[in-house]
């Protein structure tokens, strides 16, 4: 296995050139909404495991880029629950320190 660095992340592959090309193809496919399942099935049929890994990581990277960051005062349910949990946690720490 050889280390491959793409987009600030480190991957391992037996075939870095193939991995990188497939990674770029995956990134591109995620943006354009191509039929990624069919492509992955074709790679499996050919036994191109380095390409499959690269392609999947490329898809994941594109998905990560599409996630929007939640602002500190985000009103969505998950963020509100997170802030409540954090407040409770801080209270527990504070009470323990004050006792
Ligand atoms: Zn949020």
Backbone and ligand atoms as CSV (ligand in chain L), in Angstrom:
chain,resi,resn,atom,element,x,y,z
A,1,UNK,N,N,0.835,-1.200,0.000
A,1,UNK,CA,C,0.000,0.000,0.000
A,1,UNK,C,C,0.873,1.255,0.000
A,2,UNK,N,N,0.454,2.209,-0.801
A,2,UNK,CA,C,1.201,3.460,-0.937
A,2,UNK,C,C,0.282,4.602,-0.516
A,3,UNK,N,N,0.840,5.563,0.232
A,3,UNK,CA,C,0.039,6.699,0.695
A,3,UNK,C,C,-0.297,7.629,-0.464
A,4,UNK,N,N,-1.544,8.103,-0.460
A,4,UNK,CA,C,-2.005,9.057,-1.467
A,4,UNK,C,C,-2.586,10.244,-0.712
A,5,UNK,N,N,-2.143,11.461,-1.057
A,5,UNK,CA,C,-2.678,12.658,-0.413
A,5,UNK,C,C,-3.566,13.397,-1.404
A,6,UNK,N,N,-4.859,13.531,-1.049
A,6,UNK,CA,C,-5.780,14.298,-1.902
A,6,UNK,C,C,-6.633,15.184,-1.006
A,7,UNK,N,N,-6.707,16.443,-1.346
A,7,UNK,CA,C,-7.568,17.380,-0.619
A,7,UNK,C,C,-7.281,17.418,0.871
A,8,UNK,N,N,-6.006,17.307,1.260
A,8,UNK,CA,C,-5.619,17.393,2.667
A,8,UNK,C,C,-5.897,16.128,3.454
A,9,UNK,N,N,-6.323,15.057,2.790
A,9,UNK,CA,C,-6.549,13.786,3.466
A,9,UNK,C,C,-5.594,12.740,2.928
A,10,UNK,N,N,-5.301,11.751,3.789
A,10,UNK,CA,C,-4.355,10.718,3.423
A,10,UNK,C,C,-5.102,9.413,3.199
A,11,UNK,N,N,-4.850,8.780,2.075
A,11,UNK,CA,C,-5.466,7.496,1.748
A,11,UNK,C,C,-4.357,6.494,1.473
A,12,UNK,N,N,-4.691,5.223,1.428
A,12,UNK,CA,C,-3.735,4.178,1.098
A,12,UNK,C,C,-4.256,3.438,-0.125
A,13,UNK,N,N,-3.378,3.147,-1.073
A,13,UNK,CA,C,-3.811,2.405,-2.247
A,13,UNK,C,C,-2.668,1.595,-2.825
A,14,UNK,N,N,-3.029,0.480,-3.434
A,14,UNK,CA,C,-2.032,-0.344,-4.117
A,14,UNK,C,C,-1.690,0.278,-5.474
A,15,UNK,N,N,-2.569,1.166,-5.957
A,15,UNK,CA,C,-2.364,1.777,-7.265
A,15,UNK,C,C,-2.752,3.262,-7.192
A,16,UNK,N,N,-1.827,4.108,-6.693
A,16,UNK,CA,C,-2.150,5.521,-6.442
A,16,UNK,C,C,-2.660,6.270,-7.678
A,17,UNK,N,N,-2.120,5.974,-8.843
A,17,UNK,CA,C,-2.545,6.700,-10.050
A,17,UNK,C,C,-4.004,6.367,-10.384
A,18,UNK,N,N,-4.342,5.083,-10.318
A,18,UNK,CA,C,-5.713,4.647,-10.590
A,18,UNK,C,C,-6.665,5.180,-9.522
A,19,UNK,N,N,-6.205,5.109,-8.249
A,19,UNK,CA,C,-6.995,5.598,-7.122
A,19,UNK,C,C,-7.336,7.072,-7.327
A,20,UNK,N,N,-6.317,7.870,-7.668
A,20,UNK,CA,C,-6.498,9.311,-7.825
A,20,UNK,C,C,-7.440,9.631,-8.978
A,21,UNK,N,N,-7.283,8.928,-10.091
A,21,UNK,CA,C,-8.154,9.159,-11.243
A,21,UNK,C,C,-9.602,8.815,-10.895
A,22,UNK,N,N,-9.791,7.696,-10.183
A,22,UNK,CA,C,-11.139,7.275,-9.798
A,22,UNK,C,C,-11.734,8.239,-8.776
A,23,UNK,N,N,-10.874,8.768,-7.895
A,23,UNK,CA,C,-11.311,9.742,-6.892
A,23,UNK,C,C,-11.876,10.974,-7.584
A,24,UNK,N,N,-11.142,11.480,-8.562
A,24,UNK,CA,C,-11.608,12.663,-9.309
A,24,UNK,C,C,-12.916,12.359,-10.035
A,25,UNK,N,N,-13.019,11.150,-10.599
A,25,UNK,CA,C,-14.241,10.748,-11.302
A,25,UNK,C,C,-15.418,10.703,-10.326
A,26,UNK,N,N,-15.174,10.211,-9.113
A,26,UNK,CA,C,-16.212,10.134,-8.078
A,26,UNK,C,C,-16.691,11.513,-7.665
A,27,UNK,N,N,-15.727,12.414,-7.446
A,27,UNK,CA,C,-16.055,13.799,-7.077
A,27,UNK,C,C,-16.938,14.438,-8.143
A,28,UNK,N,N,-16.513,14.253,-9.373
A,28,UNK,CA,C,-17.229,14.820,-10.515
A,28,UNK,C,C,-18.637,14.229,-10.627
A,29,UNK,N,N,-18.739,12.907,-10.458
A,29,UNK,CA,C,-20.023,12.214,-10.590
A,29,UNK,C,C,-21.015,12.689,-9.539
A,30,UNK,N,N,-20.516,12.944,-8.316
A,30,UNK,CA,C,-21.397,13.391,-7.237
A,30,UNK,C,C,-21.975,14.765,-7.563
A,31,UNK,N,N,-21.173,15.595,-8.224
A,31,UNK,CA,C,-21.625,16.954,-8.550
A,31,UNK,C,C,-22.621,16.942,-9.696
A,32,UNK,N,N,-22.442,16.033,-10.634
A,32,UNK,CA,C,-23.289,16.049,-11.824
A,32,UNK,C,C,-24.467,15.087,-11.709
A,33,UNK,N,N,-24.532,14.307,-10.600
A,33,UNK,CA,C,-25.648,13.400,-10.388
A,33,UNK,C,C,-25.674,12.224,-11.358
A,34,UNK,N,N,-24.488,11.723,-11.694
A,34,UNK,CA,C,-24.419,10.560,-12.587
A,34,UNK,C,C,-24.917,9.293,-11.882
A,35,UNK,N,N,-25.128,8.225,-12.665
A,35,UNK,CA,C,-25.534,6.937,-12.099
A,35,UNK,C,C,-24.293,6.252,-11.514
A,36,UNK,N,N,-24.001,6.583,-10.258
A,36,UNK,CA,C,-22.769,6.095,-9.633
A,36,UNK,C,C,-22.830,4.598,-9.334
A,37,UNK,N,N,-24.028,4.065,-9.022
A,37,UNK,CA,C,-24.177,2.631,-8.732
A,37,UNK,C,C,-23.746,1.775,-9.917
A,38,UNK,N,N,-24.178,2.171,-11.098
A,38,UNK,CA,C,-23.840,1.408,-12.299
A,38,UNK,C,C,-22.329,1.410,-12.519
A,39,UNK,N,N,-21.700,2.541,-12.276
A,39,UNK,CA,C,-20.258,2.663,-12.466
A,39,UNK,C,C,-19.506,1.780,-11.461
A,40,UNK,N,N,-19.960,1.791,-10.207
A,40,UNK,CA,C,-19.314,0.974,-9.172
A,40,UNK,C,C,-19.473,-0.518,-9.497
A,41,UNK,N,N,-20.672,-0.906,-9.973
A,41,UNK,CA,C,-20.889,-2.310,-10.354
A,41,UNK,C,C,-19.938,-2.721,-11.481
A,42,UNK,N,N,-19.726,-1.820,-12.438
A,42,UNK,CA,C,-18.818,-2.110,-13.554
A,42,UNK,C,C,-17.390,-2.294,-13.053
A,43,UNK,N,N,-16.987,-1.438,-12.101
A,43,UNK,CA,C,-15.629,-1.552,-11.540
A,43,UNK,C,C,-15.472,-2.872,-10.787
A,44,UNK,N,N,-16.505,-3.257,-10.032
A,44,UNK,CA,C,-16.479,-4.524,-9.292
A,44,UNK,C,C,-16.311,-5.682,-10.265
A,45,UNK,N,N,-17.082,-5.633,-11.352
A,45,UNK,CA,C,-17.046,-6.702,-12.351
A,45,UNK,C,C,-15.642,-6.836,-12.931
A,46,UNK,N,N,-14.934,-5.717,-13.039
A,46,UNK,CA,C,-13.572,-5.741,-13.581
A,46,UNK,C,C,-12.527,-6.036,-12.505
A,47,UNK,N,N,-12.964,-6.086,-11.246
A,47,UNK,CA,C,-12.023,-6.351,-10.150
A,47,UNK,C,C,-11.076,-5.199,-9.871
A,48,UNK,N,N,-11.525,-3.977,-10.218
A,48,UNK,CA,C,-10.674,-2.787,-10.033
A,48,UNK,C,C,-10.845,-2.221,-8.626
A,49,UNK,N,N,-10.243,-2.886,-7.634
A,49,UNK,CA,C,-10.489,-2.498,-6.248
A,49,UNK,C,C,-9.892,-1.140,-5.881
A,50,UNK,N,N,-8.730,-0.823,-6.428
A,50,UNK,CA,C,-8.125,0.493,-6.152
A,50,UNK,C,C,-9.023,1.590,-6.709
A,51,UNK,N,N,-9.618,1.330,-7.871
A,51,UNK,CA,C,-10.502,2.315,-8.491
A,51,UNK,C,C,-11.790,2.462,-7.690
A,52,UNK,N,N,-12.338,1.346,-7.206
A,52,UNK,CA,C,-13.575,1.402,-6.408
A,52,UNK,C,C,-13.348,2.237,-5.156
A,53,UNK,N,N,-12.226,1.973,-4.470
A,53,UNK,CA,C,-11.915,2.721,-3.244
A,53,UNK,C,C,-11.782,4.209,-3.557
A,54,UNK,N,N,-11.050,4.529,-4.613
A,54,UNK,CA,C,-10.859,5.926,-4.987
A,54,UNK,C,C,-12.173,6.598,-5.338
A,55,UNK,N,N,-12.985,5.893,-6.086
A,55,UNK,CA,C,-14.274,6.427,-6.530
A,55,UNK,C,C,-15.178,6.725,-5.330
A,56,UNK,N,N,-15.259,5.771,-4.396
A,56,UNK,CA,C,-16.107,5.955,-3.208
A,56,UNK,C,C,-15.610,7.125,-2.359
A,57,UNK,N,N,-14.273,7.229,-2.203
A,57,UNK,CA,C,-13.729,8.347,-1.423
A,57,UNK,C,C,-14.001,9.678,-2.122
A,58,UNK,N,N,-13.960,9.673,-3.457
A,58,UNK,CA,C,-14.275,10.886,-4.210
A,58,UNK,C,C,-15.727,11.300,-4.015
A,59,UNK,N,N,-16.628,10.321,-4.032
A,59,UNK,CA,C,-18.054,10.594,-3.786
A,59,UNK,C,C,-18.249,11.187,-2.395
A,60,UNK,N,N,-17.565,10.580,-1.406
A,60,UNK,CA,C,-17.688,11.049,-0.021
A,60,UNK,C,C,-17.145,12.466,0.121
A,61,UNK,N,N,-16.038,12.749,-0.546
A,61,UNK,CA,C,-15.433,14.086,-0.462
A,61,UNK,C,C,-16.383,15.130,-1.018
A,62,UNK,N,N,-17.028,14.830,-2.142
A,62,UNK,CA,C,-17.970,15.770,-2.743
A,62,UNK,C,C,-19.171,15.971,-1.820
A,63,UNK,N,N,-19.618,14.894,-1.170
A,63,UNK,CA,C,-20.748,15.002,-0.239
A,63,UNK,C,C,-20.381,15.889,0.946
A,64,UNK,N,N,-19.153,15.743,1.450
A,64,UNK,CA,C,-18.698,16.585,2.573
A,64,UNK,C,C,-18.694,18.055,2.183
A,65,UNK,N,N,-18.264,18.343,0.950
A,65,UNK,CA,C,-18.202,19.738,0.502
A,65,UNK,C,C,-19.593,20.343,0.384
A,66,UNK,N,N,-20.594,19.495,0.130
A,66,UNK,CA,C,-21.948,20.002,-0.053
A,66,UNK,C,C,-22.666,20.255,1.269
A,67,UNK,N,N,-22.093,19.706,2.370
A,67,UNK,CA,C,-22.702,19.943,3.679
A,67,UNK,C,C,-22.457,21.388,4.075
A,68,UNK,N,N,-23.508,22.083,4.467
A,68,UNK,CA,C,-23.324,23.462,4.900
A,68,UNK,C,C,-23.030,23.474,6.395
A,69,UNK,N,N,-22.190,24.398,6.807
A,69,UNK,CA,C,-21.871,24.537,8.220
A,69,UNK,C,C,-23.072,25.152,8.943
A,70,UNK,N,N,-23.302,24.704,10.189
A,70,UNK,CA,C,-24.358,25.315,10.991
A,70,UNK,C,C,-23.746,26.491,11.756
A,71,UNK,N,N,-24.392,27.661,11.726
A,71,UNK,CA,C,-23.857,28.796,12.497
A,71,UNK,C,C,-23.996,28.544,13.999
A,72,UNK,N,N,-23.264,29.307,14.842
A,72,UNK,CA,C,-23.288,29.089,16.296
A,72,UNK,C,C,-24.680,29.211,16.882
A,73,UNK,N,N,-25.508,30.108,16.305
A,73,UNK,CA,C,-26.858,30.297,16.845
A,73,UNK,C,C,-27.914,29.636,15.960
A,74,UNK,N,N,-27.530,28.530,15.281
A,74,UNK,CA,C,-28.422,27.835,14.360
A,74,UNK,C,C,-29.697,27.380,15.083
A,75,UNK,N,N,-30.875,27.686,14.518
A,75,UNK,CA,C,-32.129,27.323,15.178
A,75,UNK,C,C,-32.614,25.902,14.876
A,76,UNK,N,N,-31.850,25.091,14.116
A,76,UNK,CA,C,-32.351,23.764,13.762
A,76,UNK,C,C,-32.382,22.856,14.992
A,77,UNK,N,N,-33.251,21.840,14.955
A,77,UNK,CA,C,-33.497,20.987,16.116
A,77,UNK,C,C,-32.216,20.362,16.683
A,78,UNK,N,N,-31.364,19.849,15.788
A,78,UNK,CA,C,-30.138,19.177,16.229
A,78,UNK,C,C,-29.212,20.138,16.968
A,79,UNK,N,N,-29.077,21.361,16.440
A,79,UNK,CA,C,-28.188,22.343,17.063
A,79,UNK,C,C,-28.739,22.802,18.411
A,80,UNK,N,N,-30.064,23.016,18.483
A,80,UNK,CA,C,-30.682,23.436,19.743
A,80,UNK,C,C,-30.449,22.352,20.808
A,81,UNK,N,N,-30.646,21.086,20.424
A,81,UNK,CA,C,-30.440,19.971,21.359
A,81,UNK,C,C,-28.977,19.892,21.791
A,82,UNK,N,N,-28.058,20.096,20.843
A,82,UNK,CA,C,-26.628,20.087,21.153
A,82,UNK,C,C,-26.276,21.174,22.158
A,83,UNK,N,N,-26.837,22.370,21.937
A,83,UNK,CA,C,-26.521,23.489,22.838
A,83,UNK,C,C,-27.073,23.218,24.229
A,84,UNK,N,N,-28.286,22.602,24.313
A,84,UNK,CA,C,-28.864,22.263,25.622
A,84,UNK,C,C,-27.980,21.252,26.338
A,85,UNK,N,N,-27.520,20.237,25.579
A,85,UNK,CA,C,-26.674,19.197,26.169
A,85,UNK,C,C,-25.368,19.801,26.676
A,86,UNK,N,N,-24.823,20.718,25.893
A,86,UNK,CA,C,-23.574,21.363,26.296
A,86,UNK,C,C,-23.784,22.183,27.562
A,87,UNK,N,N,-24.912,22.903,27.636
A,87,UNK,CA,C,-25.219,23.713,28.813
A,87,UNK,C,C,-25.341,22.825,30.053
A,88,UNK,N,N,-26.072,21.675,29.904
A,88,UNK,CA,C,-26.219,20.748,31.030
A,88,UNK,C,C,-24.863,20.209,31.471
A,89,UNK,N,N,-24.039,19.878,30.492
A,89,UNK,CA,C,-22.712,19.346,30.789
A,89,UNK,C,C,-21.892,20.378,31.574
A,90,UNK,N,N,-21.938,21.633,31.127
A,90,UNK,CA,C,-21.165,22.691,31.784
A,90,UNK,C,C,-21.665,22.908,33.205
A,91,UNK,N,N,-22.998,22.804,33.406
A,91,UNK,CA,C,-23.573,22.956,34.753
A,91,UNK,C,C,-23.061,21.864,35.680
A,92,UNK,N,N,-23.025,20.619,35.136
A,92,UNK,CA,C,-22.537,19.491,35.952
A,92,UNK,C,C,-21.083,19.705,36.355
A,93,UNK,N,N,-20.275,20.130,35.391
A,93,UNK,CA,C,-18.853,20.374,35.660
A,93,UNK,C,C,-18.717,21.477,36.712
A,94,UNK,N,N,-19.515,22.530,36.538
A,94,UNK,CA,C,-19.446,23.680,37.433
A,94,UNK,C,C,-19.843,23.292,38.873
A,95,UNK,N,N,-20.967,22.491,38.987
A,95,UNK,CA,C,-21.431,22.075,40.325
A,95,UNK,C,C,-20.378,21.217,41.023
A,96,UNK,N,N,-19.745,20.334,40.247
A,96,UNK,CA,C,-18.721,19.463,40.805
A,96,UNK,C,C,-17.524,20.310,41.286
A,97,UNK,N,N,-17.169,21.301,40.496
A,97,UNK,CA,C,-16.015,22.154,40.839
A,97,UNK,C,C,-16.344,23.008,42.066
A,98,UNK,N,N,-17.622,23.434,42.186
A,98,UNK,CA,C,-18.031,24.324,43.263
A,98,UNK,C,C,-18.246,23.567,44.574
A,99,UNK,N,N,-18.515,22.270,44.489
A,99,UNK,CA,C,-18.816,21.473,45.691
A,99,UNK,C,C,-17.562,21.276,46.562
L,1,ZN,ZN,ZN,-28.137,23.505,12.906
